[in-house]
């Protein structure tokens, strides 16, 4: 009798164990399917092979891949799928060793753990974790809840998921940004940058809104975001973002130094995207359209072109050369014919007849081009008609040329639009003297950008052109000068110091060629998703748009383009002065040759006479 009873009890325990494992298998299959996207399930259990095979079948029907680790419980974390779902059982002796792998507990990994005695407790179950615990209420019936901590040293909190028995009796869909958005006073430290601590700076003071505009707008976004999280705020002010040296792995001080060493959770001032920073922070959201660009006034045409070649198109110049050449030949033929007439070279009416020399014909043509008239003229009617037509045609061309020159002297050039144009032009360059400008200009490796820095910004053995915003904008106003500055600060100074007509023709040229900067958060921070979503809410509510219009200065509008007339400078007439100088040099050189030739002839004549006398 006792033997039969013992046999009966063993069969009953085996049957109940099988039923329990079957219920767990159904729970796994149904809960994985609730996650709404394909999963790669990894099973950490000490279940028997029959139960594991049942799990295989259940998940295979739902087209879900299963990986089972039963022996050594080792996992290569680098080969985990993006949407890995891990299943564990606290009754298995080696389960607790899994909880020491913090990365396994972080998003985007998801967990389902069978824990009857509520023994799960680790500091790595933070806000971004998706760690579901299934506790058995009765045979085949489980209560599911998500475990997390708002901070490592706090007590465990729970999100209710549902109750399962052969199917979910009820199920609460879990969204971290909705279910865990209240931090209940958890400390969040924000490090932000003020590059000019000497100025009166207050992030909430809009009297000097052009100073540290990127930090002010970032603060205007970060502060309401932290209010929405209901956290305790702490701000740290730094004078720099913090940068790495050539062979360094740590950021030296600054905002990124605070984030890397764990002092700060969020970078409260926007930062540009760089490769070395991506190992330390995650970029969240663009809050400010901060531009660092070269600003310059469109230069006069004379600075980049020869004004005296611009009035006519190339084809017109070719036609002009052709007309001059043809008329010179025609006049020369006519004059040669006139020279055969009797008394052809007699002076009549105080006017000399043109001599049959090619150079005299060329001089007549030059006089016609410059509309200066001539002391000589042909004698015949055909010659006079030819001269009249030449003077008439060239008069129209001269008038058109003169009118175009007047317009071009007041015009500006649109030929400086790229960094290569800046490098090749005569323009002087300057850069705002702030820490990030030094860093980005000094670390450029691209040929054109590096050449700009080495040749025009900081030439060797010369003083570098880093200067204050006020000095740079003043030089831009008075000289042919381009100034690299944060556009908000630059345009504020331009609006305060430029005349209305001087605000026309402003040109921007991007030097850094980077994306708009973004707010950053510590790499793999558990607060990343809720911070990102709250920033999106701020954008959609219009707060960002309002603060952007309140803080940032835009490019000034041109309202007085024709309101002034500038005088002609030496640069504008440089080409004519150059021609004058060349002409003077050639005249003096020819005069010297003539004097030497005359002396040579005189010497030869005297030598010949002396010989004859002998």
C-alpha positions in Angstrom: 0.0 0.0 0.0 2.8 2.5 1.0 4.6 1.6 -2.2 1.6 2.4 -4.4 1.0 5.7 -2.5 4.6 6.7 -3.1 4.3 5.8 -6.8 1.1 7.9 -7.0 2.7 10.9 -5.4 5.7 10.8 -7.8 3.3 10.7 -10.8 1.3 13.6 -9.4 4.4 15.8 -8.9 5.7 14.9 -12.3 2.2 15.8 -13.9 1.9 19.1 -12.0 5.5 20.0 -12.9 4.7 19.3 -16.6 1.5 21.4 -16.3 3.4 24.2 -14.7 6.1 24.2 -17.4 3.4 24.1 -20.1 1.8 27.2 -18.6 5.1 28.9 -18.6 5.7 27.9 -22.3 2.3 29.5 -23.2 3.1 32.6 -21.3 6.4 33.0 -23.1 4.8 32.6 -26.5 2.0 35.0 -25.8 4.1 37.6 -24.1 6.7 37.6 -26.8 4.0 38.0 -29.4 2.7 41.1 -27.4 5.9 42.9 -28.1 4.6 43.6 -31.7 7.8 43.1 -33.6 10.0 40.0 -34.5 12.1 38.7 -31.6 15.1 36.6 -31.1 14.5 34.7 -27.9 17.3 33.5 -25.7 16.3 31.0 -23.0 18.3 30.8 -19.8 16.7 27.9 -17.8 17.4 24.6 -16.2 14.2 23.0 -17.6 14.2 19.5 -19.0 14.6 18.9 -22.7 10.9 18.0 -23.3 9.8 21.4 -22.0 12.5 23.2 -24.0 11.3 21.3 -27.1 7.8 22.5 -26.4 9.0 26.1 -26.3 10.7 25.6 -29.6 7.5 24.4 -31.2 5.3 27.2 -29.7 7.7 29.9 -30.9 8.3 28.3 -34.3 4.6 28.5 -34.9 4.8 32.2 -34.4 8.0 32.4 -36.5 10.2 33.4 -33.6 13.8 32.2 -33.4 14.9 30.5 -30.1 18.4 30.2 -28.7 18.9 28.0 -25.6 21.7 28.3 -23.1 21.6 25.6 -20.4 25.2 24.6 -19.5 27.7 27.4 -18.9 25.3 30.3 -19.3 27.8 32.3 -21.3 26.6 34.9 -23.8 28.5 37.0 -26.3 26.8 40.3 -25.8 28.2 41.8 -29.0 26.2 39.3 -31.1 22.9 40.0 -29.5 20.1 40.8 -31.9 18.7 44.4 -31.8 15.4 43.1 -30.4 16.7 40.3 -28.1 14.1 38.8 -25.7 15.7 36.9 -22.8 13.8 34.4 -20.6 15.1 33.2 -17.2 14.1 31.3 -14.1 15.3 32.4 -10.7 15.0 28.7 -9.5 18.0 27.9 -11.7 21.2 28.0 -9.6 23.3 30.2 -12.0 20.6 32.8 -12.8 21.9 35.5 -10.4 25.2 35.5 -12.3 23.3 36.9 -15.3 22.2 40.0 -13.4 25.8 41.0 -13.0 25.9 41.8 -16.8 24.5 45.4 -16.7 24.3 45.6 -20.5 22.0 42.7 -20.7 19.5 44.6 -18.5 19.6 47.8 -20.6 17.4 48.8 -23.5 16.7 47.5 -26.1 16.9 44.1 -24.5 13.7 42.7 -22.9 13.3 40.1 -20.2 10.7 37.7 -18.9 11.8 36.1 -15.6 9.9 33.5 -13.6 10.4 34.5 -10.0 8.1 33.0 -7.3 9.8 34.5 -4.3 10.5 38.1 -5.5 14.3 37.6 -5.2 15.3 39.8 -8.1 17.1 42.9 -6.9 20.0 44.7 -8.7 21.1 48.3 -9.1 21.2 47.9 -12.9 17.4 47.7 -13.4 17.2 51.4 -14.3 14.6 53.5 -16.0 15.2 52.1 -19.5 15.0 48.5 -18.5 12.2 46.2 -19.7 12.4 43.5 -17.0 9.1 41.6 -16.6 8.7 39.3 -13.6 6.1 36.5 -13.6 4.9 35.3 -10.2 2.7 32.3 -10.0 -0.7 33.0 -8.4 -2.0 29.5 -8.7 -1.4 26.6 -11.0 -1.2 27.9 -14.6 -2.0 31.5 -13.5 0.7 34.2 -13.4 0.9 37.9 -12.4 3.2 40.0 -14.5 4.9 43.3 -13.5 7.9 45.3 -14.7 10.6 46.1 -12.2 12.8 49.2 -12.4 14.6 51.8 -10.3 14.6 55.5 -10.8 18.2 55.7 -9.6 20.7 53.0 -8.6 20.3 53.3 -4.9 16.5 53.6 -4.8 14.0 50.9 -4.0 12.5 48.8 -6.8 9.3 50.2 -8.4 6.8 48.3 -10.4 4.6 48.7 -13.5 1.5 46.6 -13.7 1.4 44.4 -16.8 -1.4 41.9 -16.4 -2.5 38.5 -15.4 -2.1 35.4 -17.6 -3.9 32.0 -17.5 -4.1 30.2 -20.8 -4.3 33.8 -22.2 -4.1 37.3 -20.8 -7.0 38.2 -18.6 -5.9 41.8 -19.0 -2.8 43.4 -20.4 -1.4 47.0 -20.0 0.8 47.9 -22.9 4.0 49.3 -21.6 5.5 52.6 -22.9 8.6 53.8 -20.9 8.1 57.4 -21.8 4.5 57.3 -20.5 4.7 54.9 -17.6 8.0 56.1 -16.2 8.1 59.9 -17.0 7.8 61.0 -13.3 11.2 60.8 -11.7 9.8 62.0 -8.3 12.7 64.2 -7.4 15.7 62.1 -8.7 18.8 64.3 -9.0 19.7 65.2 -12.6 22.9 67.2 -13.2 23.3 69.4 -16.3 26.6 70.8 -17.4 26.5 73.8 -19.7 29.0 76.1 -21.4 29.6 79.9 -21.0 32.5 80.8 -23.3 32.7 84.5 -22.2 32.4 84.5 -18.4 33.6 88.1 -18.3 30.4 89.3 -19.7 27.3 89.8 -17.5 25.6 86.5 -18.2 22.3 85.2 -17.0 20.5 82.5 -19.0 17.2 84.1 -18.2 18.3 87.6 -19.0 17.2 88.7 -22.5 18.8 92.2 -22.4 22.1 90.7 -23.9 20.4 88.0 -25.9 23.2 87.9 -28.5 25.7 86.8 -25.9 25.9 83.0 -25.5 22.8 82.7 -27.6 23.2 78.9 -28.1 23.5 78.4 -24.3 20.5 80.6 -23.6 18.3 78.8 -26.1 19.6 75.4 -24.9 18.7 76.3 -21.3 15.3 77.6 -22.4 14.7 74.0 -23.8 16.4 72.0 -21.1 14.7 73.6 -18.1 11.1 72.9 -19.1 12.1 69.4 -20.1 13.4 68.8 -16.6 10.3 70.3 -15.1 8.2 67.7 -17.1 10.4 65.0 -15.6 9.7 66.2 -12.1 13.3 65.8 -11.1 15.7 67.8 -8.9 17.9 70.0 -11.1 21.5 70.8 -10.7 23.5 73.0 -13.1 27.3 73.2 -13.6 28.8 76.0 -15.6 31.9 75.4 -17.6 34.0 77.7 -19.9 34.6 75.1 -22.5 33.1 71.9 -24.1 36.2 70.0 -23.3 38.5 68.5 -26.0 40.8 65.6 -26.5 44.4 65.9 -27.3 46.0 64.0 -30.3 46.7 60.8 -28.4 44.3 61.1 -25.5 41.2 59.1 -24.6 39.8 61.4 -21.9 38.2 64.8 -22.4 40.2 67.4 -20.6 37.7 69.3 -18.4 34.7 71.1 -19.8 31.2 69.8 -20.4 32.2 66.5 -22.0 34.7 65.9 -19.2 31.8 66.2 -16.7 29.7 63.7 -18.7 32.6 61.2 -19.2 33.5 61.1 -15.5 29.9 60.8 -14.4 29.6 64.3 -12.8 26.8 65.3 -15.3 24.1 63.4 -17.0 23.1 65.9 -19.7 25.1 68.3 -21.8 23.0 71.5 -21.4 24.6 73.4 -24.3 24.3 72.2 -27.9 27.4 70.5 -29.4 28.5 69.7 -32.9 28.7 66.1 -34.1 32.2 64.7 -33.9 33.5 61.1 -34.0 35.4 61.3 -30.7 32.4 62.5 -28.8 30.1 59.7 -30.0 31.9 57.2 -27.7 30.9 59.3 -24.7 27.5 60.8 -25.5 24.3 60.2 -27.4 23.0 63.1 -29.5 19.3 63.7 -28.7 17.8 66.7 -30.4 18.6 69.8 -32.4 17.5 72.7 -30.3 19.3 75.6 -31.9 20.1 76.4 -35.6 23.5 77.7 -34.5 25.6 78.7 -37.5 29.3 79.4 -37.5 30.1 81.0 -40.8 32.2 83.6 -42.6 30.2 86.8 -43.0 31.3 89.4 -45.5 29.9 92.2 -47.5 29.7 91.5 -51.2 32.9 93.1 -52.5 33.0 95.7 -55.3 33.5 94.2 -58.7 36.9 95.9 -58.9 38.2 93.6 -56.1 37.7 90.4 -58.0 37.5 91.5 -61.7 39.0 94.0 -64.1 36.2 96.5 -64.5 37.5 97.8 -67.8 36.9 94.4 -69.5 33.4 93.8 -68.2 31.2 96.4 -70.1 31.2 94.3 -73.3 30.7 90.6 -73.8 33.6 88.6 -75.2 31.9 88.3 -78.6 31.4 92.1 -78.7 35.2 92.6 -78.0 36.0 90.2 -80.8 33.7 92.2 -83.1 35.3 95.4 -82.0 38.8 94.1 -82.8 37.6 92.9 -86.2 36.0 96.3 -87.1 39.1 98.2 -86.0 41.4 95.9 -88.0 39.2 96.1 -91.1 38.8 99.9 -91.0 42.6 100.3 -90.5 43.3 98.3 -93.7 40.6 100.1 -95.7 41.9 103.5 -94.7 45.4 102.5 -95.4 44.5 101.4 -98.9 42.6 104.7 -99.5 45.5 106.8 -98.2 48.0 104.9 -100.3 45.8 105.6 -103.4 45.6 109.3 -102.4 49.3 109.6 -102.2 49.6 109.0 -106.0 47.6 112.2 -106.7 49.3 115.4 -107.7 49.7 117.8 -104.7 48.3 115.1 -102.5 50.2 116.2 -99.4 49.5 119.9 -99.6 48.0 121.5 -96.5 44.4 122.7 -97.0 42.2 124.7 -94.7 44.9 124.4 -92.0 44.4 120.6 -92.0 47.2 118.2 -93.1 46.4 115.4 -95.4 47.1 112.0 -93.8 50.4 110.6 -94.9 50.6 107.2 -96.5 52.1 105.6 -93.5 50.6 102.6 -91.7 51.4 104.1 -88.2 49.6 107.3 -89.1 46.5 105.3 -90.0 46.7 103.4 -86.7 47.0 106.7 -84.8 43.9 108.0 -86.6 42.0 104.8 -85.5 43.1 105.3 -81.9 41.9 108.9 -82.0 38.5 107.6 -83.2 38.3 105.0 -80.5 39.0 107.6 -77.7 36.7 110.2 -79.5 39.5 112.7 -79.5 39.4 113.9 -83.2 42.3 114.0 -85.6 44.5 116.7 -87.1 44.9 114.7 -90.3 42.2 113.5 -92.7 41.9 111.9 -96.0 41.5 114.1 -99.1 39.1 112.1 -101.2 35.4 111.6 -100.6 35.8 107.9 -100.1 38.4 108.4 -97.4 36.3 111.0 -95.6 33.2 108.7 -95.7 35.3 105.9 -94.2 36.6 108.1 -91.4 33.0 109.4 -90.7 31.7 105.8 -90.4 34.5 104.9 -88.1 33.9 107.8 -85.8 30.2 107.2 -85.8 30.3 103.5 -84.9 33.0 104.0 -82.3 31.0 106.9 -80.8 28.1 104.5 -80.0 30.5 101.9 -78.6 32.3 104.6 -76.5 29.0 105.8 -75.1 27.9 102.3 -74.2 31.2 101.5 -72.7 31.2 104.7 -70.5 27.6 104.1 -69.3 28.4 100.5 -68.3 31.6 101.6 -66.5 29.6 104.0 -64.3 27.2 101.2 -63.3 29.9 98.7 -62.7 31.7 101.0 -60.4 28.7 100.9 -58.1 28.1 97.2 -58.4 29.1 94.3 -56.2 30.5 90.9 -57.1 28.7 87.6 -56.6 31.8 85.5 -57.4 32.8 84.8 -53.7 30.5 81.9 -52.6 32.8 79.1 -51.6 35.9 78.5 -49.4 38.0 78.1 -52.6 36.9 81.6 -53.6 37.9 82.9 -50.2 41.3 81.3 -50.5 42.0 82.6 -54.0 40.7 86.1 -53.4 42.4 89.2 -52.0 40.1 89.3 -49.1 41.5 89.3 -45.5 40.0 86.8 -43.0 39.3 87.0 -39.3 37.9 84.6 -36.7 36.0 85.2 -33.5 38.3 84.6 -30.5 36.4 81.8 -28.7 37.5 78.4 -27.6 35.6 76.3 -30.2 36.9 78.4 -33.1 40.5 77.8 -32.1 39.8 74.0 -31.8 38.0 73.6 -35.1 40.4 75.8 -37.2 43.5 74.2 -35.7 42.4 70.6 -36.3 41.2 70.9 -39.9 42.8 68.4 -42.3 40.9 69.0 -45.5 43.2 70.9 -47.9 41.2 74.0 -48.6 40.2 74.6 -45.0 43.7 73.9 -43.7 45.1 76.3 -46.3 42.7 79.0 -45.2 43.9 78.6 -41.6 47.6 78.5 -42.4 47.6 81.2 -45.1 45.0 83.7 -44.0 43.9 83.1 -40.4 47.2 82.2 -38.7 50.2 82.6 -41.1 53.5 81.5 -39.7 55.6 84.2 -38.0 52.7 86.6 -38.1 50.0 87.6 -35.6 46.9 85.4 -35.9 43.6 87.0 -36.9 41.5 85.9 -33.9 39.6 88.9 -32.6 36.5 90.0 -30.7 33.2 90.2 -32.5 33.1 94.0 -32.3 36.6 94.4 -33.9 35.8 91.8 -36.6 32.5 93.5 -37.6 34.1 96.9 -37.6 36.8 95.7 -40.0 34.1 94.0 -42.1 32.4 97.4 -42.4 35.4 99.4 -43.4 37.6 96.9 -45.3 37.5 94.1 -47.7 37.2 91.6 -44.9 35.4 88.3 -44.0 34.7 87.4 -40.4 34.0 84.0 -39.0 31.5 84.3 -36.2 28.4 82.8 -34.6 25.8 84.4 -36.8 23.5 85.6 -34.1 26.3 87.6 -32.4 27.5 88.9 -35.8 24.1 90.1 -37.0 23.4 91.8 -33.7 26.6 93.8 -34.1 25.8 94.5 -37.8 22.3 95.8 -36.9 23.8 98.2 -34.3 26.7 99.6 -36.4 25.9 99.4 -40.1 24.0 101.9 -42.1 20.9 100.6 -43.9 22.5 100.5 -47.3 25.5 98.7 -45.8 23.3 95.8 -44.7 22.7 94.9 -48.3 24.7 92.2 -50.1 25.8 90.3 -47.0 27.2 86.9 -47.9 27.5 83.7 -45.7 30.1 81.0 -46.4 30.1 77.8 -44.3 33.5 76.8 -43.1 32.9 73.9 -40.7 30.3 72.1 -42.9 28.7 70.3 -40.0 25.1 69.5 -39.0 23.3 71.7 -36.6 24.4 71.1 -33.0 22.4 69.0 -30.6 21.8 68.5 -26.9 23.7 65.5 -25.6 23.2 62.9 -22.9 25.6 60.4 -21.3 26.1 57.3 -23.5 23.6 54.6 -22.7 21.8 56.8 -20.1 18.6 55.2 -18.8 16.9 58.6 -19.2 17.6 58.9 -22.9 14.2 58.0 -24.2 12.1 60.1 -21.8 14.4 63.1 -22.4 14.1 62.7 -26.1 10.3 62.4 -26.1 9.9 65.4 -23.8 12.0 67.5 -26.1 9.7 66.5 -28.9 6.7 67.6 -26.8 8.4 71.0 -26.3 8.9 71.4 -30.1 5.3 70.5 -30.8 4.0 72.9 -28.2 5.7 75.9 -29.8 8.1 76.7 -27.0 11.1 76.2 -29.1 9.8 78.4 -31.9 8.9 81.2 -29.4 12.3 81.1 -27.7 14.1 80.9 -31.0 12.4 84.1 -32.3 13.1 85.8 -28.9 16.8 85.1 -28.7 18.2 84.7 -32.2 19.0 87.5 -34.6 18.3 86.8 -38.2 20.1 88.2 -41.3 19.2 91.9 -41.7 16.9 92.8 -44.5 18.1 95.1 -47.3 15.9 98.2 -47.4 18.2 100.9 -48.7 20.2 99.5 -51.5 20.2 102.6 -53.7 20.5 105.0 -50.8 24.1 105.9 -51.3 26.7 106.6 -53.9 30.2 105.6 -53.2 33.3 107.4 -54.5 35.7 105.7 -56.8 38.8 104.3 -55.1 42.3 103.5 -56.3 41.3 99.8 -56.5 38.6 100.7 -59.0 40.9 102.5 -61.4 43.9 100.2 -60.8 43.9 98.8 -64.3 43.9 102.3 -65.9 46.7 103.4 -63.5 48.6 100.2 -64.5 48.2 101.1 -68.2 49.4 104.6 -67.5 52.5 103.3 -65.6 53.3 100.9 -68.4 52.9 103.6 -71.0 55.2 105.9 -69.1 57.8 103.2 -68.7 57.7 102.3 -72.4 57.9 106.0 -73.4 61.0 106.6 -71.2 62.5 103.4 -72.5 62.0 104.4 -76.1 63.3 107.9 -75.3 66.5 106.4 -73.9 66.9 104.3 -77.0 66.3 107.3 -79.3 68.9 109.4 -77.3 71.4 106.5 -77.5 70.7 106.0 -81.2 71.1 109.7 -81.9 74.4 109.8 -80.1 75.5 106.7 -82.0 74.7 108.4 -85.3 76.4 111.6 -84.3 79.5 109.7 -83.3 79.5 107.8 -86.7 79.1 111.0 -88.6 82.0 112.7 -86.7 84.2 109.7 -87.3 83.5 109.7 -91.0 84.2 113.4 -91.3 87.4 113.1 -89.4 88.5 110.4 -91.7 87.6 112.4 -94.8 89.6 115.4 -93.5 92.6 113.1 -93.1 
